[in-house]
């Protein structure tokens, strides 16, 4: 009886090893290469967005100043409060997505970077959320992305209190 079990065990091992080899080969071979397209201008230091397959990765967007800086006079840009800055930033993102054939409902992931408002040295999370609520979870656009919001010490533009980056997916 012992001799009849050994051949079966060897056969089972051989089949298991072969199946495992096929599984590893299948997992290590990409099914399809992803296309990559950079959305950029020659003058910008970074791409404003990058397509990878059906995913669009949008670089961090800052608000547009209400009053631009005047270098000749030495006056800094004025951006407005957190809600105004957030609305400006969401509008920029919305416009960029529209240029790529997407909308805010296609946003699947968002990262919000915030600093304290220099006027009162407090983080205005409610102001950012008020702007967010105008673009996400509305009757016209009910989708909400996954989101992280973090407080940072400073942003690259003096006076800006919010920077937002998103990832959007093209539905098939």
N, C-alpha and C positions, 0 to 999 in steps of 0.2 A: 504494500500500500504506500509505503514511503516513496518508492521510485515513481509511482504514477502522479504524486503530488508535485514533485520537483519539476518535471517538464512543464506543468501548468504554471507554476510560480515563475519559472524563467520566461515563459511566453508572456505572462501578465506584465512582468518587469519590462520586457522588450517593447511591448505595446505602449506602456506608460511612458517610457523614455522617448519613443518615437512621437507620441502625441505631444509631449512636453517640448520637444525640439521644433515641431511645426508651430506650436503656440508662440514660442519665443521668436521664431523667424517672422511670423505674422505681425506681432506687436512691434518689432523693431523696424519694420518697413513701413514708411508713410504710405497711406492710402492714396493721397493726392497732395501735391505740392501746393502751398498757399501762395497766392499772388500778393505782391506788396506794392503799394503806390503811395508815394509821399506827396502831400499837399503842402507846397511851400513856394515862397518867393525867393528871388536871388538876394534880396536885401535883408531878409530875416535871418536871424542866427539859428533858429530851430524851425522844424516843420510845424505848421498850425495843426495838422492832423496827419495820420498815417492809416491807410487801409491795409488790413491783413485779412485776406479772404473777404468774408462778409462782415468783418468787425472794423469799426472806425474808432481809432484812438485819438481823442482831441486833447491837444496840449492845454495846460493850465491857462485860463483866460482871466484877464484883469478887467476891471470896469473902465469905461471911457470917462475921462475927467469931465466934469461939468464946466470947469474953467481950466483950459490948458496952462501949463507952466509957462512963464515968461522969463526966459533966461536973461534977456537984456536988462530987465528990471529986477531979476533975482527973486521972483515970486514963484512959489511951488504950485503944482497943480492942485485943484480943489475937486474932490470926488463926491462929496455929499455923504449922507449917513449910510449906515450898513444896509438898510433896505434899498435905498436908491442905487448903491453900488452893486448889490446882488441882482437887482432887476436889470441893470445895465449889462452885467456879466451874463445873465441868462439869455438876454436878447442877442448878445454876440454869439453865444453858443447856438441858439436857435437859427440865426442867419447862416452860420457856418454849416450846420446840419442840412439846412434847406438847399444850400449850394451843392451838397453831395447827394441830394435826393432823399434825405431822411427828415424826421421830425423829432420833437421832444419825446414822443411816445416810443421812439426807438432806443432811447437811452436806457441802458441796462445797469450801468455802474457810474457812480459819481463820487468824487472826492472834493470836499470843500475845506479850504485852508482859510482860517480867520485869525485876525489880530484884534487886540483891544482897540476900541475907538479912541483916538488921541484926545477927543473932547472931554471924555469922562473916565478914560482908562478902564473901560468895562467891555467885555465881549457881548455883543448884541446878537445873540443866537435867535431871539424872537424876531428881530428885523430881517435876518437872513431867511428864516422860515416863512415869514409873511410874503417875501418875494418868491420863494420856492413854490408856495401854494398857488401862485398865479399861473404857474407853468406845468405843475404836476398834480394829479389827483383832482382835476376839475371835471365837470360834466363834458366839456369839449375834448379834454385830453386826460382820461382817467388813469393812465399808467404811471406808476411810481418806480423809480430805479432803486436798486440797492445803493446804500450811501454810507460814507464815513465822513464825519466832520471833526476836524482837529484844530486846536488852537496852536498857532505858531508865534514865535517872537516878533517876526517882521516879514514883510513881503518885499519883493524887488522894487516896486514903485512906492516911493515915499507918499504917505497919505492914503494909499489903498488899504482897505481892511479885509478884502475878500478876494480869493483866487479859486477858480473852479475848473476841474478837469473832468471829462466824461468819456465813457466808452459806449458806443451805440452799435446795434446789430441790425443788419438788413435782413428782414424776414423773407423767407423763400415762398 
